[in-house]
């Protein structure tokens, strides 16, 4: 299903975020340096993911809350965002391990797939044309993966 124009910026951001998950999983498989992967995750969070989550919390979730057929998805997305942030914070605060990084990547990947495959699809079926104006996401030049100086996944 082709994404509504107003969802396409989020879908493109999701593509970059899934790439970061893949690179983390490759790094884990290769037993790359944990400190390097932690630094990558921190840069990814600071330059990409935290802004993406904030945009969804401020725009997407209120729209879902305002639409009775979509309201329950708002709670799921919000809870996922909190879980992802908690896992990220733990991975930065002394709980760093391959398992913690894998949990971060797996949780984020699951969240993105749910959002893309379920929430966005239902939105496109349920939202009237007049509601789409409430969604306005800016395109962001996100290149955390491509610009990271240490290719720990290779």
SULHUGI-V790716 format. One record per pair of residues at least 6 apart in sequence whose ideal C-beta (glycine too) atoms are under 8 Angstrom apart, sorted by the first residue. I is the first residue (numbers start at 1). J is the second residue. If there is no record, write none. Layout:
BEGIN
i->I j->J
i->I j->J
END
This chain:
BEGIN
i->1 j->121
i->1 j->124
i->3 j->11
i->3 j->120
i->3 j->124
i->4 j->120
i->4 j->123
i->4 j->124
i->4 j->132
i->6 j->132
i->6 j->135
i->6 j->136
i->6 j->137
i->7 j->120
i->7 j->123
i->7 j->124
i->7 j->135
i->7 j->137
i->9 j->137
i->9 j->138
i->9 j->139
i->9 j->140
i->10 j->52
i->10 j->55
i->10 j->56
i->10 j->60
i->10 j->115
i->10 j->120
i->10 j->137
i->11 j->116
i->11 j->120
i->12 j->139
i->13 j->48
i->13 j->52
i->13 j->140
i->13 j->142
i->14 j->112
i->14 j->115
i->14 j->116
i->16 j->48
i->16 j->142
i->16 j->143
i->16 j->144
i->16 j->145
i->17 j->48
i->17 j->49
i->17 j->52
i->17 j->108
i->17 j->112
i->18 j->109
i->18 j->112
i->19 j->145
i->20 j->40
i->20 j->44
i->20 j->48
i->20 j->49
i->20 j->105
i->20 j->108
i->20 j->144
i->20 j->145
i->21 j->105
i->21 j->106
i->21 j->108
i->21 j->109
i->21 j->112
i->22 j->105
i->22 j->153
i->23 j->40
i->23 j->145
i->23 j->152
i->23 j->153
i->24 j->37
i->24 j->40
i->24 j->41
i->24 j->101
i->24 j->102
i->24 j->104
i->24 j->105
i->24 j->153
i->25 j->102
i->25 j->105
i->26 j->153
i->27 j->36
i->27 j->37
i->27 j->40
i->27 j->101
i->27 j->152
i->27 j->153
i->28 j->37
i->28 j->98
i->28 j->101
i->28 j->102
i->28 j->105
i->30 j->152
i->30 j->153
i->31 j->98
i->32 j->152
i->32 j->153
i->33 j->152
i->34 j->96
i->34 j->97
i->34 j->98
i->34 j->101
i->35 j->96
i->36 j->150
i->36 j->152
i->37 j->101
i->37 j->152
i->38 j->91
i->38 j->92
i->38 j->96
i->38 j->101
i->39 j->150
i->40 j->144
i->40 j->148
i->40 j->150
i->40 j->152
i->41 j->88
i->41 j->91
i->41 j->92
i->41 j->101
i->41 j->104
i->42 j->92
i->43 j->144
i->43 j->148
i->44 j->144
i->44 j->145
i->45 j->88
i->47 j->142
i->47 j->144
i->48 j->140
i->48 j->142
i->48 j->144
i->49 j->84
i->49 j->88
i->49 j->108
i->50 j->85
i->51 j->140
i->53 j->81
i->53 j->84
i->53 j->85
i->55 j->137
i->56 j->77
i->56 j->81
i->57 j->78
i->57 j->81
i->59 j->134
i->59 j->135
i->59 j->136
i->59 j->137
i->60 j->77
i->60 j->135
i->61 j->74
i->61 j->77
i->61 j->78
i->62 j->74
i->62 j->134
i->63 j->70
i->63 j->127
i->63 j->131
i->63 j->134
i->63 j->135
i->64 j->70
i->64 j->71
i->64 j->73
i->64 j->74
i->64 j->77
i->64 j->119
i->64 j->123
i->65 j->71
i->65 j->74
i->66 j->131
i->67 j->126
i->67 j->127
i->67 j->131
i->69 j->122
i->69 j->126
i->70 j->119
i->70 j->122
i->70 j->123
i->70 j->126
i->70 j->127
i->73 j->118
i->73 j->119
i->73 j->122
i->76 j->114
i->76 j->119
i->77 j->111
i->77 j->115
i->77 j->119
i->80 j->107
i->80 j->111
i->80 j->114
i->81 j->111
i->83 j->107
i->84 j->104
i->84 j->107
i->84 j->108
i->84 j->111
i->87 j->100
i->87 j->103
i->87 j->104
i->87 j->107
i->88 j->104
i->90 j->100
i->91 j->100
i->91 j->101
i->91 j->104
END
